[in-house]
Amino acid sequence: MRIAIISDIHGNMESVAAFLEKAAKEPYDELWVLGDLVNYGPEPGAVIDFVHSHATLVVRGNHDDAIGFNRNPRCSAPYREMAKETMKFTRSVLSPEQVQYLASLPLTAERLVDGTKFVLCHAAPSDPLYKYMPANSAQWEPEMDSVSADFLMVGHTHTQFVRPAGTSVVANPGSLGQPKTGETKSCWAVWDQGITLHSASYDVDRTLAKIDRMPIPESVREDLKTVLRSGGRLTSSVPLLPKTV
């Protein structure tokens, strides 16, 4: 069983296209999505429709929750204005059915594949929407005490990693649509008797042009474009290390 795992698409269909181009050469049997389909990006509706049509398992991210229930995604300071303004845009372009789809997504999911148990959530088992835990966090071992799984699949940090946690493994596929790796590459993971991490360049200029047409303040558009151009930096020298993104 070959499974593609993606997360944090954030309304970026060019990143989806790059992923699908790679997937066409190495097809997958199932697609798992670890949340944050929407906000920040220019095409939230198209991303929702893609996920709804193609994904086997989907869990709710903090931005999906914010749109689905019209509440605060609890972003860190550098992202608050971007989240606020793109929430207005996102809610204005989605249908009631698309909003309800986001609200209906579960916070966690489980799957047994060839005797291997997976647990999926956006952030962490103890706080599926908001808890920010990078790869080197000492909290992963205690987190695994609350779940019974061979693999825990998480997103939220927009960075890829695979690490042991007790007798289990935690894996983050990174962000498909808003990578924070310092590179303008879409990121994802593949399970095929083990986890491998993947990335590919996407047409970032096309996404930037679509952001330019979003009816949001110019300053917000420029910040969004800076994050995408730089692979997760609001300035050329200071990386973004948000507690919640």
C-alpha positions in Angstrom: 0.0 0.0 0.0 1.5 3.3 -1.1 0.0 6.4 0.7 0.7 10.0 0.0 0.4 12.3 3.1 0.0 16.1 2.6 -0.7 19.0 5.0 -1.0 22.7 5.2 -2.1 23.4 1.6 -3.4 26.8 2.4 -5.3 27.5 -0.8 -2.4 27.0 -3.1 -3.4 25.0 -6.2 -0.1 25.4 -7.9 1.5 23.4 -5.1 -1.3 20.8 -5.6 -0.5 20.6 -9.3 3.2 20.0 -8.6 2.3 17.2 -6.2 0.0 15.6 -8.7 2.6 15.8 -11.4 5.0 13.8 -9.3 2.2 11.4 -8.2 1.3 10.7 -11.8 4.8 9.1 -12.2 4.6 7.3 -8.8 0.9 6.7 -8.1 -0.4 6.3 -4.6 -3.3 4.1 -3.4 -4.6 6.5 -0.8 -4.2 10.2 0.1 -4.2 11.5 3.7 -4.5 15.2 4.5 -3.5 16.6 7.9 -5.4 19.8 7.8 -5.2 23.5 6.9 -6.7 23.3 3.5 -7.5 27.0 3.5 -6.5 30.6 4.4 -3.5 32.6 3.2 -3.8 31.2 -0.4 -5.9 32.5 -3.3 -7.9 29.3 -4.1 -9.4 27.8 -1.0 -12.5 26.5 -2.8 -10.5 24.6 -5.4 -8.4 23.0 -2.7 -11.4 22.0 -0.7 -12.9 20.4 -3.8 -9.7 18.6 -4.6 -9.4 17.2 -1.1 -13.1 16.3 -0.9 -12.8 14.3 -4.2 -9.5 12.6 -3.7 -8.6 12.1 -0.1 -9.2 8.9 1.9 -8.6 10.5 5.3 -8.7 14.2 6.3 -8.4 15.9 9.7 -9.2 19.5 10.6 -6.5 22.1 11.0 -6.7 25.3 13.0 -7.5 27.3 9.8 -10.1 24.9 8.7 -11.7 25.2 12.1 -11.5 29.0 12.0 -13.4 29.1 8.7 -15.8 26.3 9.6 -16.8 27.9 12.8 -15.9 31.6 12.2 -13.5 31.8 15.1 -9.9 32.8 15.9 -7.2 30.4 14.4 -4.9 31.6 17.2 -2.0 32.6 15.0 1.3 34.0 16.2 1.9 37.8 15.9 3.6 37.8 12.4 0.6 36.0 10.9 -2.4 37.5 12.7 -3.2 40.2 10.2 -2.6 37.9 7.3 -5.0 35.3 8.9 -7.6 38.0 9.7 -7.8 39.4 6.2 -7.6 36.1 4.4 -10.3 34.7 6.6 -12.6 37.4 5.3 -11.6 36.6 1.7 -11.9 32.8 2.2 -15.3 33.0 3.8 -16.5 35.3 1.1 -15.6 32.9 -1.8 -16.6 29.6 -0.3 -20.1 28.0 -0.6 -22.1 27.1 2.5 -21.4 23.5 1.6 -17.6 24.0 1.5 -17.7 25.8 4.9 -19.7 22.9 6.3 -17.3 20.4 4.9 -14.4 22.1 6.9 -16.5 22.2 10.1 -17.4 18.5 9.7 -13.8 17.3 9.5 -12.7 15.2 12.5 -9.9 16.4 14.8 -8.2 13.0 14.7 -8.3 9.8 12.6 -6.9 6.3 12.8 -6.0 3.8 10.2 -4.6 0.3 10.2 -2.4 -0.5 7.2 -0.9 -4.0 6.9 -0.7 -4.4 10.6 0.7 -0.8 11.2 -1.4 1.5 13.2 -1.5 5.2 12.3 -3.0 8.1 14.2 -3.5 11.4 12.3 -4.0 14.9 13.7 -3.0 18.4 12.7 -0.9 19.6 15.7 -0.6 17.1 18.6 -2.8 14.5 20.2 -3.3 16.5 23.4 -4.2 19.7 21.4 -5.1 18.7 17.8 -5.5 22.2 16.5 -3.0 24.5 18.1 -0.1 23.0 19.9 3.2 23.9 18.2 5.9 21.2 18.5 9.0 21.2 16.3 10.9 18.1 15.6 13.3 18.5 18.6 10.6 19.0 21.2 11.0 16.8 24.3 7.2 16.7 24.5 6.7 14.1 21.8 7.3 11.2 24.1 4.7 12.3 26.6 2.3 13.0 23.7 2.7 9.4 22.5 1.6 8.2 25.9 -1.9 9.4 25.1 -2.2 7.4 21.9 -1.7 3.8 20.9 0.0 3.9 17.5 3.1 2.8 15.6 3.1 6.1 13.7 1.7 9.6 14.6 1.3 11.8 11.5 1.1 15.6 12.2 1.4 18.8 10.3 1.1 22.4 11.5 4.8 23.4 11.8 5.2 23.6 8.0 8.5 21.7 8.3 9.3 18.1 7.5 10.7 15.6 10.0 10.6 12.0 11.0 11.7 11.1 14.6 11.3 8.4 17.2 9.1 9.0 20.2 9.4 6.1 22.6 8.6 2.9 20.7 6.7 4.9 18.1 7.5 7.3 15.3 6.3 10.9 14.7 6.3 12.1 11.1 5.5 15.5 9.6 5.2 15.8 5.8 5.8 19.5 5.9 3.6 22.1 4.1 2.4 21.5 0.5 1.3 25.1 0.0 3.3 27.4 2.3 6.6 25.7 3.1 8.8 27.1 5.8 12.0 25.3 4.8 13.8 28.4 3.3 13.0 27.0 -0.2 10.0 27.5 -2.6 9.2 23.8 -2.8 6.1 21.9 -2.0 6.6 19.2 0.6 4.9 15.9 1.4 5.5 12.4 2.6 4.9 8.9 1.3 4.3 5.7 3.2 5.4 2.5 1.4 6.6 0.1 4.1 8.3 3.2 5.7 8.1 7.0 5.6 10.0 9.0 3.0 10.0 12.8 2.7 9.5 14.5 -0.7 9.6 17.9 -2.2 9.2 19.6 -5.6 9.3 23.0 -7.1 6.0 24.6 -8.0 4.9 27.6 -10.1 5.3 30.1 -7.3 5.0 33.1 -9.7 1.6 32.0 -10.8 0.5 31.8 -7.1 2.0 35.2 -6.5 0.0 36.7 -9.4 -3.2 35.2 -8.0 -2.4 36.7 -4.6 -2.0 40.1 -6.3 -5.7 39.8 -7.4 -7.0 39.0 -3.9 -9.2 41.8 -2.5 -7.2 42.2 0.7 -5.0 45.1 1.9 -1.8 45.6 -0.2 0.4 45.2 2.9 -1.1 41.8 3.6 -0.6 40.7 0.0 3.0 41.7 0.1 3.6 39.8 3.4 1.9 36.7 1.9 4.1 36.9 -1.2 7.3 37.4 0.9 6.5 34.2 2.9 6.1 32.2 -0.3 9.1 33.7 -2.2 11.4 33.1 0.8 10.2 29.7 1.9 8.9 31.0 5.2 10.6 34.3 6.0 9.0 37.7 6.4 12.4 39.3 6.1 15.5 38.1 4.3 17.4 37.4 7.6 14.9 36.4 10.2 13.1 33.0 9.9 9.5 32.7 11.0 9.2 30.5 14.1 5.6 30.9 15.1 3.9 29.1 18.0 0.8 28.6 15.8 0.7 29.1 12.1 
